[in-house]
Amino acid sequence: MDQNDLTIIDAAEVRRRLDYPSCIDAMREAMRALSAGTTRQLLRTMIPLGEARTFAQMPGALGTHDMFGAKLVSVFGDLAAPGRRRHRGVIVLFEPDQGKPVAIVDAEEVTHIRTAAATAMATDALAREDASTLLIVGTGGQARTHLEALPQVRPFRRILIWGRDPAKAAALASDYSCIEAQAVEDLPEAVAEADVVCTLTAASQPVLRGEWVRPGTHVNLVGSSGPGPVECDHEMVVRARYIADSRASALDAAAEFLDARAAGLLGDDHIVGEIGEVLLGTVAGRTSADDVTLYKSLGHAVQDLAAAAHLYRSLKT
């Protein structure tokens, strides 16, 4: 293959070109297509490489005659220290006519942006139109991208930020003073005031409790992407109108749902539907102003491929 045929899109180029409005649109189309069955993906597979070290593969195709490829990621949790990156990887993109690879894209930067864009897409579909207070639970990189993405879909008047380290929450709020962000220390009180709650943590035990959430709230569970770590308690899952990004993936890896099911509190039918079905109009998202809606984000190959394909095409036009 001629080396000139292969486009390399590094992290800096991803940040320059993958804007939130277009990425949110790409996530809408990807999730509609996933639920309609026009895209294909396999559940992610993980190969253990020792203590706290994993190699993950996420293959998929955007359509029979569209881009296809895979996201390949290493997760080295033992490098979790200041200045050390835990996640590294690439998205390999193939074109559909000759089946040749056409792009290699930095996966870490795409994941940061497309995860927040997918949350914004789901929030737009499920949150009340009059939602005015957003609560971000967490202070890491995903908190920053969600602070960029979510105001794209609702004109929040107040944004609250909570973290285990109050100093980090205060520093993050000061970085986003232009959107009236405010650090808070009383999490139950902040949850009770919020119209939209996003959990973006590495918590192994619940940080969000269902009893704190008032009627009409929309909740995004984003931090846990596999069995084990949970961000909310059983009550939160049981009382919510539960929408998955993918039903198959939720039944395989949505830790909060799987824990509640194992406790005998609900069955598989508690998953109302997929966000793509809500977008297609085949499943109702919110049925009343008082519904507590919950979107479980696990992340998918088709999301990464849709973002990478958008980037590739933007470079070629």
Salt bridges, closest charged atoms under 4 A:
ASP5 OD2 - LYS100 NZ 3.90
GLU13 OE1 - ARG16 NH2 2.19
GLU13 OE2 - ARG17 NE 2.66
ASP25 OD1 - ARG28 NH1 2.80
GLU29 OE2 - ARG32 NH1 2.50
ASP66 OD1 - ARG313 NH2 2.73
ASP78 OD2 - ARG53 NE 2.73
GLU108 OE1 - ARG85 NH2 2.54
GLU109 OE1 - ARG15 NH1 3.11
ASP124 OD2 - ARG28 NH2 2.81
ASP124 OD1 - ARG154 NH1 2.71
GLU129 OE2 - ARG154 NH2 3.83
ASP130 OD2 - ARG128 NH2 3.02
ASP175 OD2 - ARG144 NH2 2.86
GLU193 OE1 - ARG158 NH2 3.24
ASP195 OD1 - ARG214 NH2 2.64
ASP233 OD2 - ARG209 NH1 3.61
ASP245 OD1 - HIS300 NE2 2.91
GLU256 OE1 - LYS296 NZ 2.98
ASP268 OD1 - ARG261 NH1 2.77
ASP304 OD1 - LYS71 NZ 3.45
ASP304 OD1 - ARG114 NE 2.84
